[in-house]
């Protein structure tokens, strides 16, 4: 890799850059797998637990996302006080426990409650990965690493529904939770054995409510942090709506239930490829230029897809192609907007990551769920909801930095961060 780690002083594991990025990506993939592997199981879960209304089954996905958002408010302050490594270990342990408990849930209500708690526990990985990337890298190096981490995160949806389907061919829906628990155990062991403590001692913060309030206020009142967080939230809401609705779109709108695995994978594959390309382009052209162009492409593609489907209809293959292009543009926004939101938050990276995550995920879960509940047997409510999310994101970006749109940083600012 063209950059080196800023490992803090002290004894303990000293992994290389490649292993560190792989470990961080694996931790992020834990969440994607927990969401996407469940999609093929929704009909079986609804049938076994007596959920007749199909739209209500979306709660299995949305409840996890909601818990994931709320949990970030807890893990960030703890990570800033006690360090990244012990807090990460506790979060993964709880995730593994709640995955196992979900497998024995006797009712749909208890399953949804378990998914909220599983998501809240898994929030530790999101908070800690973002904070650790901020600890270990700077500037465009940070953006490139974040993009690589998100690339793996986006590759998981290519495989996860097919993995979920494969598990269902040999076992009940509960077996998916057993696999999730096993993956949590694997990642917990790897991170405990090989991950160093990345928080520098001078950045440790107390848990006094007054200090937490000051940190939260700085995150929510700093224009760049708040603006890009809300822009990312709008785009993520569309993604939540997609994940919540795709099973019904494939099963009911296109009436091809056996296609769910390849459809999800085919739509996600361009997103993973675009994320890899983003990691290359950011180093040459800068965060703002690539991120802002990504938002522009997202708006154009979502509106085009909605208009074409409304005017002429579409086949499943056409849906996959157009939605794949939309997801590719998503990859040029997610990690870049997140990095721009974190750019000025170095002293309170854990708390900043938490607040941004809570705002982004909870609002996105609510908006995405509302879009999903509009499903009427066609894909059109989802497509127009996605397009409106893109328009909202574009407006927020313009309002946040109207004088820096599509700005390319000077070459000196694009060099990898030096090792410390």
C-alpha positions in Angstrom: 0.0 0.0 0.0 1.2 3.5 -0.7 0.7 4.7 2.9 1.8 3.6 6.4 0.1 3.4 9.7 0.4 6.0 12.4 0.7 3.3 15.2 0.8 4.8 18.7 3.8 4.1 20.9 3.8 1.1 23.2 4.0 -2.7 23.1 1.3 -5.0 21.7 0.4 -6.2 18.2 2.0 -4.3 15.3 0.0 -5.4 12.2 0.9 -4.2 8.8 -1.3 -1.9 6.7 -2.7 -4.8 4.7 -3.8 -6.8 7.7 -5.2 -3.7 9.4 -7.3 -2.7 6.4 -8.5 -6.4 6.0 -9.4 -6.5 9.7 -11.3 -3.2 9.6 -13.1 -4.3 6.5 -14.1 -7.6 8.1 -15.6 -5.8 11.0 -17.6 -3.6 8.7 -18.7 -6.6 6.7 -20.2 -8.1 9.9 -23.0 -5.6 9.7 -23.7 -6.0 6.0 -23.9 -9.8 6.4 -26.3 -9.5 9.4 -28.7 -7.4 7.2 -28.4 -8.9 3.8 -28.3 -12.6 4.6 -31.7 -12.3 6.2 -33.5 -11.1 3.1 -34.2 -14.5 1.6 -35.5 -15.7 5.0 -38.2 -13.1 5.4 -41.1 -15.2 3.8 -40.2 -18.2 6.0 -39.9 -16.1 9.1 -43.3 -14.5 8.4 -44.9 -17.9 7.8 -43.4 -19.6 10.9 -44.0 -16.6 13.2 -47.5 -15.8 11.9 -46.8 -12.5 10.2 -49.4 -12.3 7.4 -48.8 -8.7 6.3 -45.7 -8.8 4.0 -44.7 -5.1 4.5 -44.5 -5.8 8.3 -41.8 -8.4 7.7 -39.5 -5.5 6.7 -39.1 -4.9 10.4 -36.5 -7.7 10.6 -34.2 -5.5 8.5 -35.3 -2.1 9.7 -35.2 -3.0 13.4 -31.5 -4.0 13.1 -30.8 -0.7 11.3 -32.6 1.3 14.0 -30.7 -0.4 16.8 -27.5 0.0 14.9 -28.1 3.8 14.8 -29.1 4.2 18.4 -26.2 2.1 19.7 -23.6 4.4 18.2 -24.4 7.0 20.8 -23.1 4.7 23.5 -20.0 3.2 21.9 -18.4 6.4 20.8 -18.0 8.0 24.3 -16.9 4.7 25.7 -14.3 4.4 23.0 -13.0 7.9 23.7 -12.7 7.1 27.4 -11.5 3.5 27.7 -9.9 3.0 24.3 -10.9 1.4 21.1 -9.9 -2.2 21.7 -11.7 -3.2 24.9 -14.9 -1.4 23.8 -14.8 -3.2 20.4 -14.4 -6.6 22.2 -17.5 -6.0 24.4 -19.6 -4.9 21.4 -18.7 -8.0 19.3 -19.3 -10.3 22.3 -22.8 -8.8 22.7 -23.5 -9.0 19.0 -22.6 -12.7 19.1 -24.9 -13.3 22.1 -27.9 -11.6 20.6 -27.5 -13.4 17.3 -27.7 -16.6 19.2 -30.8 -15.4 21.2 -32.5 -14.4 17.9 -32.2 -17.9 16.7 -34.5 -19.1 19.6 -37.0 -16.2 19.5 -40.5 -17.8 19.9 -42.4 -14.8 18.4 -42.0 -12.1 15.8 -42.1 -9.4 18.4 -39.3 -10.9 20.4 -37.3 -11.5 17.2 -37.6 -7.8 16.3 -36.6 -6.9 19.8 -33.6 -9.2 19.5 -32.7 -7.6 16.2 -32.7 -4.1 17.8 -30.3 -5.3 20.4 -28.1 -7.1 17.9 -27.9 -4.0 15.8 -27.2 -1.8 18.9 -24.3 -4.2 19.8 -23.0 -4.2 16.2 -22.9 -0.4 16.2 -19.6 -0.7 18.1 -17.9 -2.0 14.9 -19.1 1.0 12.8 -18.1 3.5 15.4 -14.7 1.9 16.2 -13.8 1.3 12.5 -14.4 4.9 11.6 -12.6 6.2 14.7 -9.6 3.8 14.2 -9.2 4.8 10.5 -9.2 8.4 11.8 -6.6 7.4 14.4 -4.3 5.7 12.0 -4.5 7.7 8.8 -4.8 11.4 7.7 -6.2 13.3 4.8 -6.5 11.5 1.5 -4.9 8.4 2.9 -7.8 8.2 5.4 -10.2 8.6 2.5 -8.6 5.8 0.5 -8.5 3.4 3.4 -12.2 4.2 4.2 -13.0 3.6 0.6 -11.3 0.2 0.6 -13.1 -0.7 3.8 -16.4 0.2 2.3 -15.5 -1.7 -0.9 -15.4 -4.9 1.2 -18.5 -3.8 3.0 -20.2 -3.4 -0.4 -18.9 -6.8 -1.7 -20.7 -8.6 1.1 -24.2 -7.9 -0.4 -23.1 -9.6 -3.6 -22.7 -12.8 -1.7 -24.8 -12.5 1.5 -28.3 -13.2 0.1 -27.0 -16.2 -1.8 -25.3 -17.4 1.3 -28.6 -16.9 3.2 -30.4 -18.9 0.5 -27.8 -21.7 0.6 -28.2 -21.9 4.4 -32.0 -22.2 4.0 -31.6 -25.2 1.7 -29.9 -27.2 4.5 -31.5 -25.7 7.6 -34.2 -23.4 9.0 -34.1 -19.6 9.1 -32.6 -19.9 12.6 -29.4 -21.3 11.1 -28.6 -17.9 9.6 -28.3 -16.6 13.1 -26.0 -19.4 14.0 -23.7 -18.4 11.2 -23.9 -14.8 12.2 -22.8 -15.8 15.7 -19.9 -17.8 14.4 -18.7 -14.9 12.3 -18.9 -12.6 15.3 -16.8 -15.0 17.3 -14.2 -15.2 14.5 -13.9 -11.4 14.1 -13.8 -10.9 17.9 -10.9 -13.3 18.2 -9.0 -11.8 15.3 -9.4 -8.3 16.5 -8.5 -9.2 20.1 -5.3 -11.0 19.1 -4.0 -8.7 16.3 -5.5 -5.2 16.7 -3.4 -2.6 18.7 -4.9 0.1 20.8 -5.1 3.1 18.4 -6.2 5.9 20.7 -3.4 8.1 21.7 -3.4 8.8 25.5 -3.7 12.5 25.0 -7.0 12.1 23.2 -8.7 10.1 26.0 -11.8 11.9 27.3 -13.8 11.6 30.6 -17.4 10.5 30.7 -18.7 13.6 32.3 -22.1 14.6 30.9 -21.0 18.2 30.5 -18.0 17.2 28.3 -20.2 14.8 26.2 -22.6 17.7 25.7 -19.9 20.0 24.6 -18.5 17.4 22.2 -22.0 16.7 20.8 -22.6 20.4 20.3 -19.4 20.9 18.4 -20.4 18.0 16.1 -23.9 19.2 15.5 -23.0 22.9 15.1 -19.9 22.6 12.9 -21.3 23.3 9.4 -19.2 20.8 7.5 -19.8 18.0 10.0 -23.6 18.5 10.1 -24.1 19.2 6.5 -22.3 16.2 5.1 -23.8 14.0 7.8 -27.3 15.0 6.7 -26.4 14.6 3.0 -25.1 11.1 3.7 -28.3 10.4 5.7 -30.5 11.2 2.7 -28.6 8.8 0.4 -28.5 6.1 3.1 -32.3 6.3 3.5 -32.6 5.2 -0.1 -30.3 2.3 0.6 -32.4 1.2 3.6 -35.5 1.4 1.5 -33.9 -0.8 -1.1 -32.8 -3.4 1.3 -36.2 -3.5 3.0 -38.1 -3.6 -0.3 -36.0 -5.8 -2.6 -37.4 -9.1 -1.5 -41.0 -7.9 -2.3 -39.9 -6.3 -5.5 -38.4 -9.5 -6.8 -41.0 -11.8 -5.4 -44.2 -9.7 -6.0 -43.5 -7.0 -8.6 -41.5 -9.2 -11.0 -42.8 -12.6 -9.7 -39.4 -14.3 -9.8 -38.6 -15.4 -6.2 -35.8 -17.8 -7.3 -33.9 -14.8 -8.7 -33.4 -12.9 -5.4 -29.8 -14.1 -4.9 -28.5 -13.1 -8.3 -30.5 -9.9 -8.4 -29.1 -8.7 -5.1 -25.6 -9.7 -6.1 -25.8 -8.2 -9.6 -27.0 -4.9 -8.2 -24.4 -4.8 -5.5 -21.4 -5.8 -7.8 -21.1 -2.4 -9.5 -21.2 -0.7 -6.1 -18.2 -2.8 -5.0 -16.3 -2.1 -8.2 -17.1 1.6 -8.0 -15.8 1.7 -4.4 -12.5 0.3 -5.5 -12.3 2.9 -8.3 -13.2 5.6 -5.8 -10.2 4.7 -3.7 -8.0 5.3 -6.8 -9.7 8.5 -7.9 -9.8 10.2 -4.5 -6.0 10.2 -4.3 -5.8 12.1 -7.7 -8.7 14.4 -7.6 -9.7 14.9 -4.0 -12.6 14.2 -1.7 -14.8 17.0 -2.7 -14.6 16.6 -6.5 -15.3 12.9 -6.4 -17.8 13.1 -3.7 -19.8 15.9 -5.3 -19.7 14.3 -8.7 -21.0 11.1 -7.1 -23.9 13.0 -5.6 -24.7 14.6 -9.0 -24.5 11.2 -10.7 -26.7 9.7 -8.0 -29.4 12.3 -8.7 -29.3 11.9 -12.4 -29.5 8.1 -12.3 -32.2 7.8 -9.7 -34.4 10.3 -11.5 -33.8 8.6 -14.9 -34.6 5.2 -13.5 -37.9 6.4 -11.9 -38.9 8.3 -15.0 -38.2 5.4 -17.4 -39.9 2.8 -15.3 -43.0 5.1 -14.9 -43.2 5.9 -18.6 -42.3 2.6 -20.2 -42.3 -0.1 -17.5 -39.3 -2.4 -17.1 -38.3 -6.0 -16.9 -36.3 -7.5 -14.1 -33.2 -7.4 -16.2 -33.7 -3.7 -16.9 -34.3 -3.0 -13.2 -31.0 -4.8 -12.3 -29.0 -2.8 -14.9 -30.4 0.6 -13.9 -30.4 0.0 -10.2 -26.8 -1.3 -10.5 -25.8 2.0 -12.0 -27.5 3.8 -9.2 -25.6 1.7 -6.6 -22.3 2.4 -8.4 -22.9 6.2 -8.0 -23.8 5.5 -4.3 -20.2 4.1 -3.8 -18.8 7.5 -4.9 -20.8 9.3 -2.2 -20.8 7.1 1.0 -17.2 7.0 2.1 -16.4 10.5 0.8 -19.2 12.2 2.5 -18.5 10.4 5.7 -14.8 11.4 5.5 -15.7 15.0 4.8 -18.0 15.0 7.8 -15.2 13.6 10.0 -12.5 15.9 8.6 -12.4 18.5 11.5 -13.3 16.1 14.3 -9.9 14.6 15.2 -9.8 15.3 18.9 -13.3 13.8 19.4 -13.3 11.2 16.6 -15.2 8.6 18.7 -17.9 10.9 19.8 -18.1 12.5 16.4 -18.5 9.2 14.7 -21.2 8.3 17.2 -23.3 11.4 16.8 -23.0 11.3 13.0 -23.9 7.6 13.0 -26.9 8.1 15.3 -28.3 11.0 13.2 -27.6 9.3 9.9 -28.8 5.8 10.7 -31.9 6.5 12.8 -33.2 9.1 10.4 -32.3 6.9 7.4 -34.0 3.9 9.0 -37.2 5.9 9.6 -37.3 7.4 6.1 -36.3 4.1 4.5 -39.0 2.2 6.4 -41.7 4.8 5.3 -40.6 4.3 1.7 -40.7 0.6 2.1 -44.2 0.7 3.6 -45.4 2.4 0.4 -44.9 -0.8 -1.5 -48.0 -1.4 -3.6 -47.0 -4.4 -5.7 -44.8 -2.4 -8.0 -41.3 -1.0 -7.7 -42.4 2.6 -8.5 -42.9 3.9 -4.9 -39.3 2.7 -4.1 -37.8 4.3 -7.2 -39.4 7.7 -6.6 -38.5 7.6 -2.9 -34.9 6.8 -3.9 -34.9 9.8 -6.3 -36.2 12.2 -3.7 -33.5 11.1 -1.3 -30.9 11.9 -4.0 -32.4 15.4 -4.5 -32.3 16.1 -0.8 -28.7 15.0 -0.6 -27.7 17.3 -3.5 -29.5 20.3 -1.9 -27.7 19.6 1.4 -24.3 19.5 -0.2 -24.8 22.8 -2.0 -26.0 24.4 1.2 -23.0 23.0 3.2 -20.1 24.2 1.0 -21.5 26.4 -1.9 -18.1 27.9 -2.6 -16.2 24.6 -2.7 -18.3 22.5 -5.0 -16.3 20.0 -7.1 -13.1 21.5 -5.7 -9.8 19.7 -6.5 -7.2 19.8 -3.7 -3.7 20.9 -4.5 -1.3 18.1 -5.1 0.5 18.6 -1.8 -2.7 17.8 0.0 -3.1 14.5 -1.8 0.1 12.9 -0.6 -0.2 9.9 1.7 0.0 10.7 5.4 3.5 10.3 6.8 4.2 7.7 9.5 4.6 8.8 13.0 
